[in-house]
Protein backbone atom coordinates (compact mmCIF):
# COMPACT_ATOMS: atom_id res chain seq x y z
CA UNK A 1 0.00 0.00 0.00
CA UNK A 2 1.32 3.49 -0.88
CA UNK A 3 0.21 6.94 0.33
CA UNK A 4 0.71 9.15 -2.70
CA UNK A 5 0.49 12.89 -3.24
CA UNK A 6 2.38 15.46 -5.28
CA UNK A 7 4.03 16.54 -2.03
CA UNK A 8 4.33 13.12 -0.33
CA UNK A 9 5.10 9.51 -1.26
CA UNK A 10 5.69 7.18 1.68
CA UNK A 11 5.54 3.34 1.90
CA UNK A 12 2.99 2.40 4.54
CA UNK A 13 5.12 -0.56 5.65
CA UNK A 14 8.26 1.49 6.20
CA UNK A 15 7.54 5.01 7.43
CA UNK A 16 10.19 5.66 10.09
CA UNK A 17 13.87 5.98 9.30
CA UNK A 18 14.78 5.01 12.85
CA UNK A 19 12.61 1.89 12.60
CA UNK A 20 14.84 0.22 10.04
CA UNK A 21 14.41 2.40 6.94
CA UNK A 22 16.91 4.76 5.42
CA UNK A 23 16.31 7.97 3.45
CA UNK A 24 17.19 7.87 -0.22
CA UNK A 25 18.71 11.36 -0.53
CA UNK A 26 18.72 11.25 -4.32
CA UNK A 27 14.98 10.50 -4.69
CA UNK A 28 13.63 12.27 -1.64
CA UNK A 29 11.57 9.26 -0.49
CA UNK A 30 12.07 6.49 2.06
CA UNK A 31 13.31 3.08 0.90
CA UNK A 32 13.64 -0.29 2.57
CA UNK A 33 17.02 -1.33 4.04
CA UNK A 34 18.71 -4.31 2.43
CA UNK A 35 18.61 -6.42 5.58
CA UNK A 36 15.43 -8.13 6.68
CA UNK A 37 13.04 -6.27 8.97
CA UNK A 38 12.31 -9.39 11.01
CA UNK A 39 13.84 -10.25 14.38
CA UNK A 40 15.60 -7.16 15.63
CA UNK A 41 15.72 -3.68 14.16
CA UNK A 42 19.00 -1.78 14.07
CA UNK A 43 18.91 1.88 15.04
CA UNK A 44 22.24 3.75 15.12
CA UNK A 45 24.12 0.60 16.18
CA UNK A 46 21.69 0.02 19.03
CA UNK A 47 19.50 -3.09 18.87
CA UNK A 48 16.15 -3.48 20.54
CA UNK A 49 13.51 -6.21 20.49
CA UNK A 50 10.54 -5.92 18.15
CA UNK A 51 8.10 -6.34 21.00
CA UNK A 52 9.59 -3.37 22.84
CA UNK A 53 9.28 -1.13 19.81
CA UNK A 54 5.69 -1.86 18.75
CA UNK A 55 4.14 0.87 20.91
CA UNK A 56 6.73 3.46 19.86
CA UNK A 57 6.39 2.51 16.21
CA UNK A 58 2.60 2.75 16.35
CA UNK A 59 2.77 6.22 17.87
CA UNK A 60 5.24 7.36 15.22
CA UNK A 61 3.12 5.95 12.43
CA UNK A 62 0.09 7.83 13.80
CA UNK A 63 2.06 11.09 13.80
CA UNK A 64 3.28 10.54 10.22
CA UNK A 65 -0.22 9.72 9.00
CA UNK A 66 -1.56 12.87 10.64
CA UNK A 67 1.09 14.95 8.92
CA UNK A 68 0.33 13.26 5.61
CA UNK A 69 -3.36 14.10 6.00
CA UNK A 70 -2.49 17.75 6.60
CA UNK A 71 -0.20 17.85 3.58
CA UNK A 72 -2.89 16.36 1.39
CA UNK A 73 -5.54 18.75 2.70
CA UNK A 74 -3.52 21.92 2.28
CA UNK A 75 -3.13 21.79 -1.51
CA UNK A 76 -6.84 21.09 -1.90
CA UNK A 77 -7.64 24.10 0.23
CA UNK A 78 -5.25 26.22 -1.78
CA UNK A 79 -6.73 24.98 -5.02
CA UNK A 80 -10.20 25.99 -3.88
CA UNK A 81 -8.98 29.57 -3.49
CA UNK A 82 -7.72 30.04 -7.04
CA UNK A 83 -9.30 33.00 -8.90
CA UNK A 84 -10.78 30.75 -11.60
CA UNK A 85 -12.75 28.76 -9.03
CA UNK A 86 -13.93 31.43 -6.61
CA UNK A 87 -16.24 34.28 -7.56
CA UNK A 88 -15.44 37.35 -5.50
CA UNK A 89 -18.09 40.05 -5.56
CA UNK A 90 -19.13 42.71 -3.10
CA UNK A 91 -22.87 42.10 -3.12
CA UNK A 92 -23.45 44.97 -0.66
CA UNK A 93 -22.64 47.54 -3.38
CA UNK A 94 -24.97 48.65 -6.16
CA UNK A 95 -23.19 49.10 -9.49
CA UNK A 96 -24.53 51.37 -12.23
CA UNK A 97 -23.47 51.97 -15.80
CA UNK A 98 -24.44 55.56 -16.52
CA UNK A 99 -24.67 57.37 -19.83
CA UNK A 100 -24.60 61.18 -20.04
CA UNK A 101 -25.71 63.34 -22.97
CA UNK A 102 -26.04 67.08 -23.60
CA UNK A 103 -29.14 68.84 -24.92
CA UNK A 104 -28.28 67.85 -28.48
CA UNK A 105 -28.16 64.19 -27.50
CA UNK A 106 -24.39 63.96 -27.82
CA UNK A 107 -22.48 61.74 -25.40
CA UNK A 108 -20.37 63.51 -22.77
CA UNK A 109 -17.34 61.49 -21.72
CA UNK A 110 -15.15 63.91 -19.74
CA UNK A 111 -16.87 63.99 -16.35
CA UNK A 112 -15.44 63.00 -12.95
CA UNK A 113 -17.04 61.45 -9.88
CA UNK A 114 -17.65 64.91 -8.41
CA UNK A 115 -20.10 65.62 -11.25
CA UNK A 116 -22.47 62.82 -10.18
CA UNK A 117 -25.02 62.59 -7.39
CA UNK A 118 -26.79 59.26 -6.69
CA UNK A 119 -30.09 58.83 -4.86
CA UNK A 120 -31.77 55.63 -3.71
CA UNK A 121 -35.41 56.04 -2.71
CA UNK A 122 -34.80 59.78 -2.55
CA UNK A 123 -31.84 59.53 -0.16
CA UNK A 124 -28.43 60.68 -1.37
CA UNK A 125 -25.83 57.93 -1.26
CA UNK A 126 -22.02 58.26 -1.20
CA UNK A 127 -20.19 57.06 -4.32
CA UNK A 128 -17.76 54.30 -3.33
CA UNK A 129 -16.06 53.78 -6.68
CA UNK A 130 -16.03 55.47 -10.07
CA UNK A 131 -14.70 54.41 -13.46
CA UNK A 132 -14.47 56.74 -16.48
CA UNK A 133 -15.85 55.95 -19.90
CA UNK A 134 -12.57 54.58 -21.21
CA UNK A 135 -12.28 51.85 -18.54
CA UNK A 136 -12.24 48.36 -20.11
CA UNK A 137 -15.28 46.09 -20.31
CA UNK A 138 -15.81 42.36 -20.04
CA UNK A 139 -18.59 41.58 -22.48
CA UNK A 140 -20.40 38.55 -23.85
CA UNK A 141 -21.27 38.43 -27.52
CA UNK A 142 -24.39 36.25 -27.40
CA UNK A 143 -25.58 34.89 -30.76
CA UNK A 144 -29.00 33.44 -31.61
CA UNK A 145 -28.25 30.39 -33.78
CA UNK A 146 -31.78 28.97 -33.69
CA UNK A 147 -33.77 28.00 -36.76
CA UNK A 148 -35.25 31.48 -37.20
CA UNK A 149 -31.81 32.96 -38.05
CA UNK A 150 -30.63 30.32 -40.55
CA UNK A 151 -31.31 32.44 -43.64
CA UNK A 152 -29.04 35.34 -42.66
CA UNK A 153 -26.11 33.79 -40.82
CA UNK A 154 -23.56 35.41 -43.11
CA UNK A 155 -24.85 38.90 -42.30
CA UNK A 156 -24.88 38.12 -38.58
CA UNK A 157 -21.29 36.90 -38.57
CA UNK A 158 -20.01 39.74 -40.74
CA UNK A 159 -21.62 42.35 -38.50
CA UNK A 160 -20.30 40.68 -35.33
CA UNK A 161 -16.79 40.67 -36.80
CA UNK A 162 -17.00 44.38 -37.56
CA UNK A 163 -18.18 44.99 -34.00
CA UNK A 164 -14.80 43.74 -32.76
CA UNK A 165 -13.04 46.54 -34.63
CA UNK A 166 -14.69 49.11 -32.37
CA UNK A 167 -13.53 47.55 -29.08
CA UNK A 168 -10.65 48.79 -26.94
CA UNK A 169 -7.45 46.72 -26.60
CA UNK A 170 -8.09 45.88 -22.93
CA UNK A 171 -11.71 44.80 -23.42
CA UNK A 172 -12.27 41.09 -22.78
CA UNK A 173 -14.78 39.25 -24.97
CA UNK A 174 -16.49 35.87 -24.75
CA UNK A 175 -18.65 34.38 -27.51
CA UNK A 176 -21.69 32.27 -26.61
CA UNK A 177 -24.29 30.75 -28.92
CA UNK A 178 -27.69 29.20 -28.26
CA UNK A 179 -29.84 26.95 -30.44
CA UNK A 180 -31.90 23.78 -30.29
CA UNK A 181 -28.99 21.90 -28.70
CA UNK A 182 -28.77 24.36 -25.83
CA UNK A 183 -26.17 26.96 -24.83
CA UNK A 184 -22.54 26.64 -25.85
CA UNK A 185 -19.46 28.74 -25.17
CA UNK A 186 -17.40 29.20 -28.32
CA UNK A 187 -14.57 31.02 -26.55
CA UNK A 188 -13.97 32.18 -22.98
CA UNK A 189 -13.08 35.75 -22.08
CA UNK A 190 -9.99 36.98 -23.89
CA UNK A 191 -8.54 40.19 -25.28
CA UNK A 192 -7.13 38.32 -28.29
CA UNK A 193 -9.64 39.51 -30.88
CA UNK A 194 -8.23 37.23 -33.57
CA UNK A 195 -9.31 34.23 -31.52
CA UNK A 196 -12.68 35.87 -30.88
CA UNK A 197 -13.13 36.45 -34.62
CA UNK A 198 -12.43 32.80 -35.34
CA UNK A 199 -14.94 31.73 -32.67
CA UNK A 200 -17.63 33.86 -34.36
CA UNK A 201 -17.11 31.96 -37.61
CA UNK A 202 -17.78 28.69 -35.75
CA UNK A 203 -21.29 29.75 -34.70
CA UNK A 204 -24.07 27.66 -36.19
CA UNK A 205 -27.02 25.40 -35.52
CA UNK A 206 -30.80 25.38 -35.78
CA UNK A 207 -33.86 24.37 -33.76
CA UNK A 208 -35.47 26.09 -30.79
CA UNK A 209 -34.52 29.34 -29.03
CA UNK A 210 -33.32 29.05 -25.40
CA UNK A 211 -32.67 32.80 -25.20
CA UNK A 212 -33.11 33.17 -21.45
CA UNK A 213 -30.87 30.16 -20.76
CA UNK A 214 -28.21 31.86 -22.89
CA UNK A 215 -28.55 35.10 -20.96
CA UNK A 216 -28.42 33.33 -17.60
CA UNK A 217 -25.30 31.44 -18.65
CA UNK A 218 -23.68 34.68 -19.85
CA UNK A 219 -24.35 36.45 -16.54
CA UNK A 220 -22.87 33.50 -14.67
CA UNK A 221 -19.72 33.70 -16.80
CA UNK A 222 -19.49 37.45 -16.23
CA UNK A 223 -19.50 36.82 -12.48
CA UNK A 224 -16.07 35.24 -12.90
CA UNK A 225 -14.70 38.53 -14.24
CA UNK A 226 -14.57 40.10 -10.80
CA UNK A 227 -15.08 43.85 -10.53
CA UNK A 228 -14.62 44.68 -14.19
CA UNK A 229 -17.38 46.52 -16.06
CA UNK A 230 -19.79 44.01 -17.57
CA UNK A 231 -22.12 43.92 -20.55
CA UNK A 232 -23.97 41.49 -22.81
CA UNK A 233 -24.65 42.21 -26.48
CA UNK A 234 -27.30 39.74 -27.61
CA UNK A 235 -28.46 39.32 -31.21
CA UNK A 236 -31.85 37.58 -31.27
CA UNK A 237 -35.44 37.66 -32.46
CA UNK A 238 -36.42 37.53 -28.78
CA UNK A 239 -38.81 34.57 -29.07
CA UNK A 240 -37.64 32.34 -26.21
CA UNK A 241 -39.19 28.90 -26.75
CA UNK A 242 -40.06 28.17 -23.14
CA UNK A 243 -41.54 31.62 -22.54
CA UNK A 244 -43.54 31.33 -25.78
CA UNK A 245 -45.07 28.04 -24.59
CA UNK A 246 -46.10 29.70 -21.32
CA UNK A 247 -47.56 32.66 -23.23
CA UNK A 248 -49.48 30.35 -25.57
CA UNK A 249 -51.14 28.63 -22.60
CA UNK A 250 -52.25 32.05 -21.33
CA UNK A 251 -53.79 33.28 -24.58
CA UNK A 252 -55.54 29.95 -25.16
CA UNK A 253 -57.43 30.44 -21.89
CA UNK A 254 -58.15 34.13 -22.46
CA UNK A 255 -61.43 35.47 -23.81
CA UNK A 256 -61.25 36.79 -27.37
CA UNK A 257 -61.57 40.40 -26.22
CA UNK A 258 -58.72 39.98 -23.70
CA UNK A 259 -56.10 38.17 -25.81
CA UNK A 260 -54.13 41.32 -26.62
CA UNK A 261 -53.62 42.17 -22.93
CA UNK A 262 -53.71 38.71 -21.33
CA UNK A 263 -49.91 38.23 -21.21
CA UNK A 264 -48.11 40.22 -18.52
CA UNK A 265 -44.61 40.28 -20.02
CA UNK A 266 -42.93 41.55 -16.87
CA UNK A 267 -44.30 38.68 -14.76
CA UNK A 268 -42.41 35.91 -16.57
CA UNK A 269 -40.41 34.00 -13.93
CA UNK A 270 -37.38 33.49 -16.19
CA UNK A 271 -37.22 37.21 -16.93
CA UNK A 272 -37.52 38.14 -13.25
CA UNK A 273 -34.68 35.75 -12.36
CA UNK A 274 -32.49 37.16 -15.13
CA UNK A 275 -33.01 40.73 -14.03
CA UNK A 276 -32.14 39.85 -10.45
CA UNK A 277 -28.92 38.16 -11.61
CA UNK A 278 -28.02 41.14 -13.79
CA UNK A 279 -28.63 43.52 -10.88
CA UNK A 280 -26.26 41.56 -8.65
CA UNK A 281 -23.49 41.63 -11.26
CA UNK A 282 -24.06 45.19 -12.45
CA UNK A 283 -24.32 43.84 -16.00
CA UNK A 284 -25.82 45.96 -18.78
CA UNK A 285 -27.72 44.22 -21.59
CA UNK A 286 -27.89 45.51 -25.15
CA UNK A 287 -30.39 43.51 -27.24
CA UNK A 288 -30.18 43.69 -31.05
CA UNK A 289 -33.69 42.67 -32.08
CA UNK A 290 -33.96 40.86 -35.41
CA UNK A 291 -36.91 41.70 -37.68
CA UNK A 292 -38.15 38.09 -37.58
CA UNK A 293 -39.40 38.72 -34.04
CA UNK A 294 -41.16 42.03 -34.75
CA UNK A 295 -44.93 41.71 -33.99
CA UNK A 296 -45.66 44.42 -36.56
CA UNK A 297 -44.17 42.37 -39.39
CA UNK A 298 -45.99 39.07 -38.99
CA UNK A 299 -47.31 37.61 -42.26
CA UNK A 300 -50.62 36.64 -40.62
CA UNK A 301 -52.18 39.07 -38.11
CA UNK A 302 -53.47 36.37 -35.78
CA UNK A 303 -54.33 38.00 -32.40
CA UNK A 304 -52.80 35.21 -30.31
CA UNK A 305 -49.52 35.11 -32.24
CA UNK A 306 -49.32 38.89 -32.27
CA UNK A 307 -49.81 38.95 -28.49
CA UNK A 308 -47.01 36.41 -27.96
CA UNK A 309 -44.59 38.28 -30.22
CA UNK A 310 -45.48 41.59 -28.59
CA UNK A 311 -44.75 40.11 -25.15
CA UNK A 312 -41.39 38.79 -26.36
CA UNK A 313 -40.40 42.18 -27.76
CA UNK A 314 -41.57 43.89 -24.54
CA UNK A 315 -39.26 41.62 -22.55
CA UNK A 316 -36.28 42.61 -24.67
CA UNK A 317 -37.15 46.22 -23.91
CA UNK A 318 -37.36 45.41 -20.20
CA UNK A 319 -33.96 43.69 -20.27
CA UNK A 320 -32.44 46.84 -21.74
CA UNK A 321 -34.29 49.36 -19.58
CA UNK A 322 -33.82 47.58 -16.27
CA UNK A 323 -30.07 47.07 -16.78
CA UNK A 324 -29.27 50.52 -18.17
CA UNK A 325 -28.80 49.26 -21.73
CA UNK A 326 -30.54 50.08 -24.97
CA UNK A 327 -32.72 48.05 -27.31
CA UNK A 328 -31.76 48.39 -30.98
CA UNK A 329 -34.42 47.17 -33.39
CA UNK A 330 -33.09 45.95 -36.72
CA UNK A 331 -35.39 47.09 -39.51
CA UNK A 332 -33.24 45.71 -42.31
CA UNK A 333 -30.34 43.27 -42.25
CA UNK A 334 -28.18 45.97 -43.80
CA UNK A 335 -28.52 47.82 -40.48
CA UNK A 336 -26.68 45.11 -38.55
CA UNK A 337 -23.16 46.49 -38.91
CA UNK A 338 -24.28 50.04 -38.15
CA UNK A 339 -26.17 48.97 -35.02
CA UNK A 340 -23.26 46.88 -33.73
CA UNK A 341 -21.09 49.99 -34.15
CA UNK A 342 -23.70 51.99 -32.24
CA UNK A 343 -23.59 49.51 -29.36
CA UNK A 344 -19.79 49.80 -29.28
CA UNK A 345 -20.20 53.58 -29.10
CA UNK A 346 -22.75 53.19 -26.31
CA UNK A 347 -20.29 51.09 -24.31
CA UNK A 348 -17.53 53.66 -24.73
CA UNK A 349 -19.79 56.43 -23.40
CA UNK A 350 -20.73 54.76 -20.11
CA UNK A 351 -19.41 55.69 -16.68
CA UNK A 352 -19.52 53.04 -13.95
CA UNK A 353 -20.52 54.05 -10.43
CA UNK A 354 -20.83 51.91 -7.31
CA UNK A 355 -22.55 53.09 -4.15
CA UNK A 356 -23.51 51.69 -0.76
CA UNK A 357 -27.29 51.30 -0.31
CA UNK A 358 -28.85 52.59 2.92
CA UNK A 359 -29.47 49.09 4.29
CA UNK A 360 -27.46 46.53 2.35
CA UNK A 361 -28.71 43.61 4.49
CA UNK A 362 -32.41 44.33 3.87
CA UNK A 363 -33.36 41.69 1.28
CA UNK A 364 -37.09 42.28 1.52
CA UNK A 365 -37.84 41.98 -2.19
CA UNK A 366 -39.07 45.56 -2.41
CA UNK A 367 -38.32 47.92 -5.28
CA UNK A 368 -35.50 50.43 -4.75
CA UNK A 369 -35.71 53.49 -6.98
CA UNK A 370 -32.44 54.91 -8.34
CA UNK A 371 -31.89 58.43 -9.62
CA UNK A 372 -28.63 59.89 -10.92
CA UNK A 373 -28.21 63.62 -11.33
CA UNK A 374 -25.42 65.68 -12.89
CA UNK A 375 -24.10 68.88 -11.36
CA UNK A 376 -24.41 70.66 -14.71
CA UNK A 377 -27.98 71.55 -15.62
CA UNK A 378 -27.38 71.13 -19.35
CA UNK A 379 -26.55 67.42 -19.03
CA UNK A 380 -28.86 64.43 -18.57
CA UNK A 381 -27.86 61.07 -17.06
CA UNK A 382 -29.49 57.73 -17.85
CA UNK A 383 -29.10 54.44 -16.03
CA UNK A 384 -31.29 51.61 -14.76
CA UNK A 385 -34.33 52.89 -12.86
CA UNK A 386 -33.84 50.68 -9.82
CA UNK A 387 -33.71 47.13 -8.54
CA UNK A 388 -35.56 44.65 -6.34
CA UNK A 389 -33.70 43.99 -3.07
CA UNK A 390 -33.46 40.21 -3.28
LINLIN-V636116 format. One record per residue. N is the residue number from 1. RES is the residue in three letters. BURIAL is 1 if it has 24 or more other ideal C-beta (glycine too) atoms within 12 Angstrom, else 0. Layout:
# LINLIN-V636116
N/RES/BURIAL  N/RES/BURIAL
This chain:
# LINLIN-V636116
1/UNK/0  2/UNK/0  3/UNK/1  4/UNK/0  5/UNK/0  6/UNK/0  7/UNK/0  8/UNK/1  9/UNK/0  10/UNK/1  11/UNK/1  12/UNK/0  13/UNK/0  14/UNK/1  15/UNK/1  16/UNK/1  17/UNK/1  18/UNK/0  19/UNK/1  20/UNK/1  21/UNK/1  22/UNK/0  23/UNK/0  24/UNK/0  25/UNK/0  26/UNK/0  27/UNK/0  28/UNK/0  29/UNK/0  30/UNK/1  31/UNK/0  32/UNK/0  33/UNK/0  34/UNK/0  35/UNK/0  36/UNK/0  37/UNK/0  38/UNK/0  39/UNK/0  40/UNK/0  41/UNK/1  42/UNK/0  43/UNK/0  44/UNK/0  45/UNK/0  46/UNK/0  47/UNK/0  48/UNK/0  49/UNK/0  50/UNK/0  51/UNK/0  52/UNK/0  53/UNK/1  54/UNK/0  55/UNK/0  56/UNK/0  57/UNK/1  58/UNK/0  59/UNK/0  60/UNK/0  61/UNK/1  62/UNK/0  63/UNK/0  64/UNK/1  65/UNK/0  66/UNK/0  67/UNK/0  68/UNK/1  69/UNK/0  70/UNK/0  71/UNK/0  72/UNK/0  73/UNK/0  74/UNK/0  75/UNK/0  76/UNK/0  77/UNK/0  78/UNK/0  79/UNK/0  80/UNK/0  81/UNK/0  82/UNK/0  83/UNK/0  84/UNK/0  85/UNK/0  86/UNK/0  87/UNK/0  88/UNK/0  89/UNK/1  90/UNK/0  91/UNK/1  92/UNK/0  93/UNK/1  94/UNK/1  95/UNK/1  96/UNK/1  97/UNK/1  98/UNK/1  99/UNK/1  100/UNK/1  101/UNK/1  102/UNK/0  103/UNK/0  104/UNK/0  105/UNK/0  106/UNK/0  107/UNK/1  108/UNK/1  109/UNK/1  110/UNK/0  111/UNK/1  112/UNK/0  113/UNK/0  114/UNK/0  115/UNK/1  116/UNK/1  117/UNK/1  118/UNK/1  119/UNK/1  120/UNK/1  121/UNK/0  122/UNK/0  123/UNK/0  124/UNK/0  125/UNK/1  126/UNK/0  127/UNK/1  128/UNK/0  129/UNK/1  130/UNK/1  131/UNK/1  132/UNK/1  133/UNK/1  134/UNK/0  135/UNK/1  136/UNK/1  137/UNK/1  138/UNK/1  139/UNK/1  140/UNK/1  141/UNK/1  142/UNK/1  143/UNK/1  144/UNK/1  145/UNK/1  146/UNK/1  147/UNK/0  148/UNK/1  149/UNK/1  150/UNK/0  151/UNK/0  152/UNK/1  153/UNK/1  154/UNK/0  155/UNK/1  156/UNK/1  157/UNK/1  158/UNK/0  159/UNK/1  160/UNK/1  161/UNK/1  162/UNK/1  163/UNK/1  164/UNK/1  165/UNK/0  166/UNK/1  167/UNK/1  168/UNK/0  169/UNK/0  170/UNK/0  171/UNK/1  172/UNK/1  173/UNK/1  174/UNK/1  175/UNK/1  176/UNK/1  177/UNK/1  178/UNK/1  179/UNK/1  180/UNK/0  181/UNK/0  182/UNK/0  183/UNK/1  184/UNK/1  185/UNK/1  186/UNK/1  187/UNK/1  188/UNK/1  189/UNK/1  190/UNK/1  191/UNK/1  192/UNK/0  193/UNK/1  194/UNK/0  195/UNK/0  196/UNK/1  197/UNK/1  198/UNK/0  199/UNK/1  200/UNK/1  201/UNK/0  202/UNK/0  203/UNK/1  204/UNK/1  205/UNK/1  206/UNK/0  207/UNK/0  208/UNK/1  209/UNK/1  210/UNK/1  211/UNK/1  212/UNK/1  213/UNK/1  214/UNK/1  215/UNK/1  216/UNK/1  217/UNK/1  218/UNK/1  219/UNK/1  220/UNK/1  221/UNK/1  222/UNK/1  223/UNK/1  224/UNK/1  225/UNK/1  226/UNK/0  227/UNK/1  228/UNK/1  229/UNK/1  230/UNK/1  231/UNK/1  232/UNK/1  233/UNK/1  234/UNK/1  235/UNK/1  236/UNK/1  237/UNK/1  238/UNK/1  239/UNK/1  240/UNK/1  241/UNK/1  242/UNK/1  243/UNK/1  244/UNK/1  245/UNK/0  246/UNK/1  247/UNK/1  248/UNK/1  249/UNK/0  250/UNK/1  251/UNK/1  252/UNK/0  253/UNK/0  254/UNK/0  255/UNK/0  256/UNK/0  257/UNK/0  258/UNK/0  259/UNK/1  260/UNK/0  261/UNK/0  262/UNK/1  263/UNK/1  264/UNK/0  265/UNK/1  266/UNK/0  267/UNK/0  268/UNK/1  269/UNK/0  270/UNK/1  271/UNK/1  272/UNK/1  273/UNK/0  274/UNK/1  275/UNK/1  276/UNK/1  277/UNK/1  278/UNK/1  279/UNK/1  280/UNK/1  281/UNK/1  282/UNK/1  283/UNK/1  284/UNK/1  285/UNK/1  286/UNK/1  287/UNK/1  288/UNK/1  289/UNK/1  290/UNK/1  291/UNK/1  292/UNK/1  293/UNK/1  294/UNK/1  295/UNK/1  296/UNK/0  297/UNK/0  298/UNK/0  299/UNK/0  300/UNK/0  301/UNK/0  302/UNK/0  303/UNK/1  304/UNK/1  305/UNK/1  306/UNK/1  307/UNK/1  308/UNK/1  309/UNK/1  310/UNK/1  311/UNK/1  312/UNK/1  313/UNK/1  314/UNK/1  315/UNK/1  316/UNK/1  317/UNK/1  318/UNK/1  319/UNK/1  320/UNK/1  321/UNK/1  322/UNK/1  323/UNK/1  324/UNK/1  325/UNK/1  326/UNK/1  327/UNK/1  328/UNK/1  329/UNK/1  330/UNK/1  331/UNK/0  332/UNK/0  333/UNK/0  334/UNK/0  335/UNK/0  336/UNK/1  337/UNK/1  338/UNK/0  339/UNK/1  340/UNK/1  341/UNK/1  342/UNK/1  343/UNK/1  344/UNK/1  345/UNK/1  346/UNK/1  347/UNK/1  348/UNK/1  349/UNK/1  350/UNK/1  351/UNK/1  352/UNK/1  353/UNK/1  354/UNK/1  355/UNK/1  356/UNK/0  357/UNK/1  358/UNK/0  359/UNK/0  360/UNK/0  361/UNK/0  362/UNK/0  363/UNK/0  364/UNK/0  365/UNK/0  366/UNK/0  367/UNK/0  368/UNK/1  369/UNK/0  370/UNK/1  371/UNK/1  372/UNK/1  373/UNK/0  374/UNK/1  375/UNK/0  376/UNK/0  377/UNK/0  378/UNK/0  379/UNK/1  380/UNK/0  381/UNK/1  382/UNK/1  383/UNK/1  384/UNK/1  385/UNK/1  386/UNK/1  387/UNK/1  388/UNK/1  389/UNK/1  390/UNK/0
